[in-house]
Amino acid sequence: MDILKRCSGSTFCSYAKRFEKGFCSVLYVYGALPQSLSGITLGRSLCTAIDDKVNHHHQKKALQRNVEQSKIVHHPQRNISYSLPSVAELDAAGKETSPTIPEYIVKRLKNLQIDIITSILEHSQISSQQISSKTTVTNFSKNLQEMAKYYFDQGGKLFRPTITLLMSDACSQITKPNYTGDDLIDLNQYRIAMVSEMIHTASLVHDDVIDESGTRRGAPTVNARWGNRQAVLVGDFILARATKVLCSIGEPPVISTMAEIVEDLVQGELMQLTLPPELEPVQRFQHYMTKTFYKTASLFANSCKSVAMLAGCDEKVQKDAFEYGRHLGLAFQLVDDMLDYVATSEVLGKPAASDLKLGLATCPVLYAAHDYPELNQLINRRFKNDGDVEKALKIVIGSRGLEKTKELAKEHCYAAASLYPHYIVQCEYCRFLTFIFKIISFHGYCTIYESL
């Protein structure tokens, strides 16, 4: 279940409980969890324990941290440069602001999955037409709807709609200076948040079919319960309902922007399935990063751009919103790739080292191959031979691949954080957008999950 909604203990799997506490712990550490939720989700004793552990963590990091020079990240296709603040500057900014998610956004997130399920359960216009004397579209539709809401009933982190709503708040502060609170986010921006989660969930259903996955979030996948054929239809059905929500916005440029996400998802999946074995290491890394944008970052980027468009922001702000989402999405996926090597199956909700078992060479592997060229042969044959997965795992763990992946994720976080300094002055809650990189970084390499 998501971090902002409670459910019956009988339906709450052990993984969800651990992940909920873990994610809430991250929010609590940086003061981003509202007081009204911290006691409920964590408990007073755990909050105290986290405080002690994090204080120790910061003391240790303070001894290691040196003042870093500002970094420049270049976008290879758009020829855009970003001047990045140093680690010390961002750390200082984070300690000063310690923003919390606005209560009205918390309220929106509480209702979001309910509204998504409601949109899935709506009857179609032809639902009353009979196909035969024994079978009706209604009966068929009900079965499909029950399967479609399966993942939504389990809940999720709701990270994508959270970012979308926060971006809505930030952009609306520019165009609606006299508005405050919930009035800043209009219905269409909220619908974009809904659509972002629906597209994401549909992609999970399809990914599980392609990867032949048996578990997700600690529970059987849709394809494990109902078979691959029905799972494909379930993913398509969720996308269809997402399209209906999207079309209700009535803004063709926004609809076109959000449609890019689905196209990119397909392109990214094809790139992942058809990696040419003859690529040189540099080309292979570029292929990986492009694939990562299509499969993960595009959803963040285009959702952020869409709510900026709906807020009436100019093209410069729309472009910044897109780039913020792009950098954040890339960082998010890089951390996820790293967790595949350092987190347990229980924490991940799926088998550890699953990428290697699927034949996928992610960022830690590609970095490790730079120092251990023998990995290239394993990468080219997608770790198919006996012992390939174990050998690759051992090399990656013993290399600097994980450390370099973490640093690259941090660079993208810094790039995202640097895009909105001029909005911070106008919007108190916009600071969370520059603060969110701490949550991603902390989620990626702090040991707090292991203590829960």
Backbone torsions as a table, in degrees:
resi	resn	phi	psi	omega
1	MET	NA	151.7	-177.8
2	ASP	-68.3	164.3	-171.6
3	ILE	-71.4	-12.1	-175.2
4	LEU	-109.7	11.8	-176.8
5	LYS	-143.1	136.8	-179.7
6	ARG	-97.7	156.3	177.1
7	CYS	-147.4	176.0	-177.6
8	SER	-63.3	137.7	179.5
9	GLY	-61.8	-26.5	-178.6
10	SER	-69.2	-21.9	-179.3
11	THR	-110.0	6.5	-174.4
12	PHE	-101.0	103.1	-175.5
13	CYS	-68.8	159.9	-176.5
14	SER	-63.6	-35.1	178.2
15	TYR	-63.1	-45.0	-178.6
16	ALA	-60.0	-40.0	178.6
17	LYS	-61.9	-45.5	-178.6
18	ARG	-66.1	-42.7	-178.2
19	PHE	-68.8	-38.5	177.8
20	GLU	-58.5	-47.6	179.4
21	LYS	-64.1	-39.7	-179.1
22	GLY	-63.2	-48.0	-178.3
23	PHE	-67.2	-40.8	177.4
24	CYS	-64.6	-33.9	178.0
25	SER	-62.2	-41.1	178.1
26	VAL	-61.5	-46.3	177.9
27	LEU	-62.0	-39.8	-178.6
28	TYR	-65.1	-41.2	-177.3
29	VAL	-56.8	-40.6	-176.0
30	TYR	-100.3	16.9	175.7
31	GLY	70.2	19.2	-176.5
32	ALA	-95.4	-1.3	179.0
33	LEU	-100.9	120.7	-179.2
34	PRO	-56.6	147.5	-179.6
35	GLN	-57.1	-32.8	-178.3
36	SER	-66.6	-17.9	-178.1
37	LEU	-107.7	-25.1	-172.8
38	SER	-62.2	-44.3	-179.6
39	GLY	-66.4	-36.9	-178.5
40	ILE	-69.6	-46.5	-172.1
41	THR	-82.1	-29.1	-174.2
42	LEU	-112.1	-39.8	-173.5
43	GLY	89.9	149.3	-174.5
44	ARG	-64.8	-40.0	-176.8
45	SER	-66.3	-39.3	179.6
46	LEU	-68.9	-38.2	176.8
47	CYS	-57.9	-44.0	179.2
48	THR	-62.7	-43.8	-179.6
49	ALA	-63.8	-40.2	179.0
50	ILE	-64.9	-43.5	178.7
51	ASP	-55.2	-46.1	-179.1
52	ASP	-62.6	-44.8	-176.4
53	LYS	-68.0	-41.5	-178.3
54	VAL	-69.0	-37.2	175.6
55	ASN	-58.6	-42.4	177.5
56	HIS	-63.9	-40.7	-179.6
57	HIS	-61.7	-46.4	-179.1
58	HIS	-66.0	-37.0	177.6
59	GLN	-62.6	-41.7	-179.9
60	LYS	-66.2	-43.9	-179.6
61	LYS	-67.2	-32.1	-179.4
62	ALA	-63.6	-33.4	178.7
63	LEU	-70.5	-28.0	-176.1
64	GLN	-92.5	-21.8	-169.8
65	ARG	-77.6	129.5	173.7
66	ASN	-110.7	157.0	177.9
67	VAL	-70.2	121.7	-177.8
68	GLU	-99.8	150.3	175.6
69	GLN	-77.4	153.8	176.7
70	SER	-61.9	142.9	-178.4
71	LYS	-108.4	154.4	176.5
72	ILE	-117.1	126.3	176.5
73	VAL	-110.2	127.0	-178.7
74	HIS	-105.4	136.2	174.1
75	HIS	-87.9	117.4	-172.6
76	PRO	-63.0	-28.7	-175.3
77	GLN	-94.7	-37.8	-173.3
78	ARG	-97.3	-5.9	178.9
79	ASN	56.0	45.9	179.0
80	ILE	-109.7	136.8	178.0
81	SER	-113.8	145.5	179.1
82	TYR	-125.0	127.1	175.6
83	SER	-86.3	117.1	-173.2
84	LEU	-97.8	136.7	174.8
85	PRO	-70.0	159.6	179.2
86	SER	-74.6	165.4	177.2
87	VAL	-58.7	-43.2	-178.2
88	ALA	-61.9	-40.3	-179.7
89	GLU	-65.1	-43.9	-179.6
90	LEU	-69.7	-38.3	177.0
91	ASP	-61.8	-43.0	-179.7
92	ALA	-64.3	-41.3	179.1
93	ALA	-63.4	-40.5	-179.6
94	GLY	-64.9	-39.5	-179.3
95	LYS	-68.6	-31.6	-178.0
96	GLU	-75.4	-39.0	-171.7
97	THR	-88.1	-49.4	-177.1
98	SER	40.5	57.5	-176.0
99	PRO	-71.6	158.8	175.1
100	THR	-117.7	156.2	176.0
101	ILE	-65.9	128.5	179.2
102	PRO	-56.3	142.7	-177.3
103	GLU	-60.9	-33.6	-179.3
104	TYR	-70.8	-26.8	174.2
105	ILE	-75.5	-37.9	174.4
106	VAL	-57.1	-43.1	179.9
107	LYS	-63.7	-41.8	178.6
108	ARG	-62.0	-41.4	-178.9
109	LEU	-67.5	-33.8	177.3
110	LYS	-61.7	-36.0	-176.4
111	ASN	-88.7	-14.4	-169.5
112	LEU	-61.7	-49.3	-178.7
113	GLN	-67.4	-33.0	175.9
114	ILE	-62.8	-43.8	179.6
115	ASP	-67.0	-35.6	177.3
116	ILE	-64.1	-47.8	179.8
117	ILE	-62.2	-38.5	177.3
118	THR	-60.7	-42.0	179.7
119	SER	-66.8	-31.8	178.3
120	ILE	-72.2	-35.5	-175.9
121	LEU	-85.4	-4.1	178.2
122	GLU	-62.8	141.4	178.4
123	HIS	-77.6	140.5	175.9
124	SER	-77.0	166.9	-176.7
125	GLN	-67.8	-21.3	-178.1
126	ILE	-102.7	9.7	-172.4
127	SER	-64.3	-20.0	-177.7
128	SER	-92.1	-6.9	-179.0
129	GLN	-76.2	134.6	-178.6
130	GLN	-88.4	136.9	174.6
131	ILE	-88.5	-40.6	176.4
132	SER	-149.8	-179.4	-179.2
133	SER	-69.4	-20.0	-176.0
134	LYS	-111.1	-23.7	-174.7
135	THR	-120.4	132.9	177.1
136	THR	-125.3	159.6	176.2
137	VAL	-60.7	-32.5	-179.5
138	THR	-59.1	-47.0	179.9
139	ASN	-62.7	-44.5	178.5
140	PHE	-62.1	-45.3	-177.7
141	SER	-62.7	-39.2	-180.0
142	LYS	-62.6	-42.0	178.5
143	ASN	-63.1	-43.2	179.7
144	LEU	-65.4	-40.6	179.8
145	GLN	-64.5	-39.4	179.1
146	GLU	-63.3	-41.2	177.8
147	MET	-68.5	-37.7	-176.6
148	ALA	-66.7	-33.7	-178.0
149	LYS	-88.5	4.0	-176.7
150	TYR	-57.7	-51.7	-180.0
151	TYR	-68.6	-34.1	-179.9
152	PHE	-68.5	-33.4	175.9
153	ASP	-64.4	-34.3	178.4
154	GLN	-71.1	-29.5	-179.7
155	GLY	87.2	176.4	-179.3
156	GLY	-160.6	-175.3	-178.0
157	LYS	-73.9	-22.7	-177.7
158	LEU	58.2	31.5	-177.4
159	PHE	-68.2	-41.4	-177.6
160	ARG	-65.3	-49.9	176.7
161	PRO	-65.8	-28.7	176.3
162	THR	-62.4	-47.9	177.8
163	ILE	-61.9	-41.0	-179.2
164	THR	-62.2	-43.6	-179.8
165	LEU	-70.2	-37.7	176.9
166	LEU	-65.0	-39.2	176.7
167	MET	-66.3	-36.9	176.1
168	SER	-59.0	-44.6	178.7
169	ASP	-60.2	-47.1	-176.6
170	ALA	-63.1	-46.8	-177.3
171	CYS	-69.9	-37.9	-179.4
172	SER	-68.5	-25.5	175.8
173	GLN	-62.3	-28.6	-178.8
174	ILE	-76.1	-44.1	-174.5
175	THR	-93.0	-13.9	179.9
176	LYS	-128.9	64.9	-174.4
177	PRO	-62.2	-21.4	-178.2
178	ASN	-94.5	0.6	-179.7
179	TYR	-96.6	152.3	177.2
180	THR	-140.1	162.5	172.3
181	GLY	59.6	-140.9	-173.2
182	ASP	-64.2	-21.3	179.9
183	ASP	-67.1	-17.2	-179.1
184	LEU	-70.4	-28.3	-177.3
185	ILE	-106.2	113.5	-178.8
186	ASP	-87.1	174.7	-174.5
187	LEU	-61.6	-39.3	-178.3
188	ASN	-67.5	-37.1	175.8
189	GLN	-65.4	-38.7	175.8
190	TYR	-62.7	-38.2	178.0
191	ARG	-64.3	-35.2	175.9
192	ILE	-61.6	-41.3	177.1
193	ALA	-61.1	-42.8	176.8
194	MET	-60.4	-48.1	-177.2
195	VAL	-63.0	-38.9	-179.9
196	SER	-60.5	-40.7	179.0
197	GLU	-72.5	-35.2	179.7
198	MET	-68.7	-43.1	177.2
199	ILE	-63.4	-43.5	178.7
200	HIS	-58.9	-45.6	-178.3
201	THR	-66.8	-40.3	176.7
202	ALA	-60.6	-39.1	178.7
203	SER	-66.4	-33.1	176.7
204	LEU	-64.7	-42.3	179.2
205	VAL	-60.7	-46.3	-179.7
206	HIS	-68.8	-40.3	178.0
207	ASP	-59.8	-40.4	-179.1
208	ASP	-64.4	-32.3	176.1
209	VAL	-69.5	-47.9	-178.6
210	ILE	-62.3	-42.2	-177.3
211	ASP	-85.2	-5.4	-177.7
212	GLU	56.7	41.3	-178.5
213	SER	-77.0	143.4	-179.9
214	GLY	-103.8	-19.9	-179.4
215	THR	-136.8	149.7	172.4
216	ARG	-152.1	134.0	-177.9
217	ARG	55.4	33.5	176.4
218	GLY	76.2	9.5	-178.6
219	ALA	-131.8	161.9	177.8
220	PRO	-58.5	143.2	176.7
221	THR	-74.1	168.1	177.8
222	VAL	-60.2	-43.5	-179.1
223	ASN	-68.6	-29.3	177.5
224	ALA	-70.3	-32.9	-178.2
225	ARG	-84.8	-40.4	-171.7
226	TRP	-120.6	-2.5	179.2
227	GLY	95.8	158.4	-175.8
228	ASN	-64.3	-41.0	-176.0
229	ARG	-62.1	-46.3	-179.7
230	GLN	-71.4	-32.3	178.9
231	ALA	-63.6	-40.4	177.1
232	VAL	-59.6	-43.4	179.1
233	LEU	-65.8	-36.2	178.2
234	VAL	-62.5	-46.6	177.8
235	GLY	-60.0	-42.5	177.9
236	ASP	-63.1	-39.7	-179.1
237	PHE	-64.7	-42.4	177.9
238	ILE	-62.2	-41.9	177.5
239	LEU	-63.0	-38.2	179.0
240	ALA	-63.7	-43.9	179.0
241	ARG	-68.6	-33.9	175.3
242	ALA	-63.7	-38.0	178.4
243	THR	-63.7	-39.4	177.9
244	LYS	-62.8	-43.3	177.7
245	VAL	-62.9	-42.7	-178.8
246	LEU	-63.9	-43.6	-178.8
247	CYS	-65.8	-26.3	179.3
248	SER	-66.3	-15.0	177.9
249	ILE	-68.1	-37.1	175.2
250	GLY	74.7	22.0	178.6
251	GLU	-120.6	97.5	-175.7
252	PRO	-51.6	-43.6	179.3
253	PRO	-61.8	-37.0	178.6
254	VAL	-69.9	-42.9	178.7
255	ILE	-60.2	-42.1	178.7
256	SER	-63.9	-40.5	179.0
257	THR	-63.1	-45.4	179.6
258	MET	-68.6	-30.4	178.1
259	ALA	-64.7	-25.8	177.3
260	GLU	-58.3	-31.4	-176.6
261	ILE	-61.2	-46.8	-177.7
262	VAL	-65.7	-42.6	177.3
263	GLU	-61.0	-43.3	179.7
264	ASP	-64.2	-38.7	178.1
265	LEU	-58.5	-42.9	179.4
266	VAL	-66.5	-45.1	178.5
267	GLN	-59.8	-44.1	-179.3
268	GLY	-63.0	-41.4	179.4
269	GLU	-65.5	-40.0	177.5
270	LEU	-64.6	-40.2	177.5
271	MET	-62.6	-37.5	179.9
272	GLN	-69.0	-35.3	-177.6
273	LEU	-81.0	-22.8	-171.9
274	THR	-122.7	45.1	178.3
275	LEU	-67.9	117.4	178.9
276	PRO	-64.8	127.9	-176.7
277	PRO	-70.3	-18.3	-175.1
278	GLU	-85.6	1.9	-178.2
279	LEU	-65.0	141.6	172.6
280	GLU	-73.2	159.0	-177.7
281	PRO	-52.6	-42.4	-179.4
282	VAL	-65.5	-44.1	178.3
283	GLN	-64.2	-38.3	-180.0
284	ARG	-63.1	-39.7	179.6
285	PHE	-68.1	-40.3	177.1
286	GLN	-63.1	-39.6	177.4
287	HIS	-60.9	-43.4	180.0
288	TYR	-63.5	-45.2	-177.7
289	MET	-68.0	-37.9	176.7
290	THR	-64.7	-43.9	176.8
291	LYS	-59.8	-40.2	-179.4
292	THR	-65.3	-37.8	175.1
293	PHE	-61.9	-49.1	-177.3
294	TYR	-61.2	-44.7	-172.9
295	LYS	-80.5	-29.2	-173.5
296	THR	-125.2	-55.2	-169.8
297	ALA	-72.1	-27.7	-179.1
298	SER	-58.6	-39.0	-179.3
299	LEU	-63.6	-44.9	176.9
300	PHE	-61.5	-48.9	-173.0
301	ALA	-64.2	-49.8	-176.3
302	ASN	-73.2	-29.4	174.7
303	SER	-66.9	-43.8	178.5
304	CYS	-64.0	-41.9	178.5
305	LYS	-64.0	-39.6	-177.3
306	SER	-62.7	-43.6	-179.7
307	VAL	-71.2	-27.8	174.2
308	ALA	-67.3	-39.6	176.6
309	MET	-63.2	-43.9	-179.6
310	LEU	-67.0	-26.6	177.7
311	ALA	-76.5	-10.8	-179.1
312	GLY	83.6	21.6	-179.7
313	CYS	-73.8	156.2	179.3
314	ASP	-75.5	175.3	-174.3
315	GLU	-63.9	-32.5	179.3
316	LYS	-62.9	-46.3	179.5
317	VAL	-67.1	-40.3	177.1
318	GLN	-59.2	-41.4	179.5
319	LYS	-66.0	-42.6	177.8
320	ASP	-63.1	-40.8	179.0
321	ALA	-62.1	-42.4	177.6
322	PHE	-61.0	-47.7	-177.7
323	GLU	-66.5	-35.5	175.4
324	TYR	-59.2	-50.3	179.8
325	GLY	-62.9	-37.1	179.6
326	ARG	-63.3	-50.1	-179.8
327	HIS	-63.1	-43.0	-178.9
328	LEU	-64.1	-42.3	179.3
329	GLY	-64.2	-40.3	177.5
330	LEU	-64.4	-44.1	178.4
331	ALA	-61.5	-42.4	-179.4
332	PHE	-59.4	-44.4	-178.6
333	GLN	-71.8	-36.8	178.0
334	LEU	-60.9	-42.3	177.5
335	VAL	-65.4	-40.0	178.5
336	ASP	-62.8	-40.0	177.0
337	ASP	-63.4	-37.5	179.5
338	MET	-68.9	-39.5	-179.4
339	LEU	-62.4	-25.2	179.9
340	ASP	-62.2	-19.4	-178.9
341	TYR	-105.0	-21.1	-172.7
342	VAL	-116.0	-13.2	-178.6
343	ALA	-101.4	158.0	178.7
344	THR	-82.3	162.6	178.7
345	SER	-60.5	-35.5	-177.8
346	GLU	-65.9	-39.9	179.9
347	VAL	-70.9	-41.2	-177.3
348	LEU	-72.2	-28.9	-174.5
349	GLY	80.6	7.0	176.5
350	LYS	-150.7	164.7	-178.2
351	PRO	-59.2	138.3	176.0
352	ALA	-67.8	154.6	-177.9
353	ALA	58.3	27.7	-177.3
354	SER	-67.2	-30.8	-179.7
355	ASP	-62.6	-45.5	178.2
356	LEU	-61.4	-41.8	-179.2
357	LYS	-65.5	-24.7	176.4
358	LEU	-88.5	-0.1	179.8
359	GLY	83.3	18.4	-175.1
360	LEU	-99.1	128.8	175.3
361	ALA	-98.9	101.3	-179.4
362	THR	-91.8	-174.9	-171.9
363	CYS	-54.4	-47.0	179.6
364	PRO	-58.3	-36.9	179.2
365	VAL	-69.0	-44.2	-178.0
366	LEU	-64.6	-39.1	175.5
367	TYR	-66.9	-41.7	180.0
368	ALA	-63.0	-35.3	-178.8
369	ALA	-65.3	-23.2	177.3
370	HIS	-64.7	-38.0	179.8
371	ASP	-92.4	-22.2	-178.8
372	TYR	-127.4	82.8	-175.4
373	PRO	-57.7	-21.6	179.5
374	GLU	-63.0	-17.5	177.5
375	LEU	-67.9	-27.2	-175.8
376	ASN	-59.3	-38.6	179.0
377	GLN	-63.8	-40.1	178.6
378	LEU	-67.3	-39.0	179.3
379	ILE	-63.2	-44.8	-177.2
380	ASN	-63.0	-32.2	178.7
381	ARG	-98.1	12.3	174.9
382	ARG	56.3	37.5	173.1
383	PHE	55.5	39.6	-174.1
384	LYS	-84.2	-27.9	-176.2
385	ASN	-74.5	157.1	177.2
386	ASP	-58.9	130.9	177.9
387	GLY	87.0	-7.3	-178.5
388	ASP	-63.8	-44.8	-178.1
389	VAL	-62.4	-46.3	-178.8
390	GLU	-64.0	-41.6	-179.7
391	LYS	-65.6	-45.6	-180.0
392	ALA	-63.6	-41.7	179.7
393	LEU	-60.5	-43.3	-179.8
394	LYS	-64.0	-41.7	-179.6
395	ILE	-66.1	-44.8	-178.4
396	VAL	-62.1	-45.6	-179.5
397	ILE	-62.1	-34.9	-178.5
398	GLY	-87.9	-0.9	-178.0
399	SER	-102.3	-174.0	175.8
400	ARG	-95.2	13.7	-177.2
401	GLY	-60.0	-43.1	-179.8
402	LEU	-68.4	-40.9	-180.0
403	GLU	-64.1	-42.9	179.6
404	LYS	-67.5	-36.4	177.1
405	THR	-63.4	-42.3	177.9
406	LYS	-61.2	-42.7	-179.5
407	GLU	-65.4	-39.6	178.5
408	LEU	-65.4	-40.1	176.9
409	ALA	-61.3	-41.8	179.1
410	LYS	-63.4	-39.7	179.4
411	GLU	-61.1	-41.4	178.4
412	HIS	-69.2	-33.9	175.1
413	CYS	-63.9	-42.6	179.3
414	TYR	-64.1	-39.5	178.9
415	ALA	-62.3	-42.3	177.8
416	ALA	-64.0	-44.6	-177.3
417	ALA	-65.4	-29.6	-176.3
418	SER	-77.8	-10.1	-174.4
419	LEU	-80.0	-15.4	-171.3
420	TYR	-123.5	28.8	179.8
421	PRO	-64.8	-31.4	-177.7
422	HIS	-77.1	-12.5	177.6
423	TYR	-90.3	-22.5	-175.5
424	ILE	-60.5	-36.5	-178.8
425	VAL	-63.1	-35.9	-174.5
426	GLN	-84.8	-27.2	-168.4
427	CYS	-133.7	113.9	-179.3
428	GLU	-60.0	-43.7	-175.7
429	TYR	-81.3	-14.0	175.9
430	CYS	-64.0	-21.4	-178.9
431	ARG	-60.7	-23.6	178.5
432	PHE	-63.7	-28.4	178.9
433	LEU	-66.8	-35.6	175.8
434	THR	-82.8	-13.5	-176.3
435	PHE	-92.7	-19.8	-172.1
436	ILE	-64.1	-24.9	-179.2
437	PHE	-62.0	-28.8	178.2
438	LYS	-65.3	-38.4	180.0
439	ILE	-64.3	-43.8	179.5
440	ILE	-64.2	-48.5	-178.8
441	SER	-61.5	-45.7	-179.1
442	PHE	-63.4	-41.8	178.8
443	HIS	-60.1	-32.1	-173.1
444	GLY	-78.0	-35.1	-172.6
445	TYR	-143.1	19.7	172.3
446	CYS	-95.0	151.7	-175.0
447	THR	-91.9	14.9	-173.4
448	ILE	-64.0	-31.8	178.9
449	TYR	-61.8	-37.6	-174.7
450	GLU	-67.6	-18.5	-177.2
451	SER	-91.6	-6.4	-175.1
452	LEU	-84.5	NA	NA
